[in-house]
Amino acid sequence: MITPLSRSLDNGNGHSLSSHWYRPPGDARGAVLIVPAMGVEQRFYEAFARWLAEHGYLAVTFDYVGMGLSRNGSLRALDVDVIGWGRHDCSVMLDAVVEAAGELPVYWIGHSLGGQILPFVQGSERIRRAFTIATGSGYWRENTRSLRHKAWLLWYCVAPLVTPLAGYFPGRRLGMVGDLPRGVIRQWRRWCLNPEYSVGAEGAEVRAAYSAVRTPITSISFTDDEMMSRRNTESLHGFYRSAPQTAKRIAPQDIGAKRIGHFGFFRNQFADSLWTGYLLPDLG
C-alpha cells in the first residue's frame, strides 16, 4: 500500500497547511491536486488519492486553514473567508504541486467548493485540465427540493443566530456542514442567498475572475445529487465564460449503481466505474 508523505506548508498569510503527498511507485505521468468540498477533511479523499498514485500520478490532498489537520487553535480567533482559502491556501498548494511536477502536466480535481474556488487561485493557467466534481452554485432556491427547506433554515435562522454567539459556525455539534470560521460561513451565506451566487454577491471583480479562467474544465455531476440540482451545476459553470468545457452528467443506473449522490464519487466502490471510465480517459 502506498504510504503518503505528510507535509506542512506556510500559506503565506501566517498559517500552516497540512497536506499529504501520495507518490506513485514508478515514474509519474502527472500530478493531481485534490481540492476539498466545504467542511470535508482531506482524509475523505485518501482512497481516491491512493488509486491515482497506483495509476502513476502524484496525488496531493490538503485541508484549508481552520479545517481538519490545518485547524490550529480556536476558530474564534481565525480571520479567513472563502476567497482567502483560494488566494492563499489553494495558490500555495498549486505552487508546491507545480514545482514537484516539473515538466509533467498538473491537474485540478475540485469537489463541490473545490470546483467553485478556481478563479481566486494564482497560477491557474498552469493547470492542464480542471475537473469539477458535484460542483454547482449554492443558490438556495435552486437547490434540490429535498435540501431547499434545510437551506432556508440554515441561512435565515441557524447561521445568523448561532455564529455571533459561538464566534464561529459550530456545524459539527449541529449536524450541519461542519465547523467553519465565521468569515467563511458569513461569505458563503451571502453567496447562497444571491441568484448569481459568488458572482452576484461579490460583484464585477469576481465576475471578471471567473471569465478570466481559460483552463479546460470537465464537469462531472450526478442526477441523484442530494444538494446540487442540474440548474445549480449549469449556473456555476456558466460563469466560466472563457474556459472550454465538457459536461458529463451521470445517473446511478448508467454504472449499475443504486446511488452516487454528492459525496459518492470519491468512494472506493466506484474505482472501476467512475474513476476508470469517466476520469482516467481525460487525464493525460
Secondary structure, 3 states (H helix, E strand, C coil): CCCCEEEEEECCCCCEEEEEEECCCCCCCEEEEEECCCCCCHHHHHHHHHHHHHCCEEEEEECCCCCHHHCCCCHHHCCCCHHHHHHHHHHHHHHHHHHHHCCCCEEEEEECHHHHCHHHCCCHHHCCEEEEECCCCCCHHHCCHHHHHHHHHHHHHHHHHHHHHHCEEEHHHHCCCCEEEHHHHHHHHHHHCCCCHHHHHHCHHHHHHHHHCCCCEEEEEECCCCCCCHHHHHHHHHCCCCCCEEEEEECHHHHCCCCCCCCHHHCHHHHHHHHHHHHHHHCC
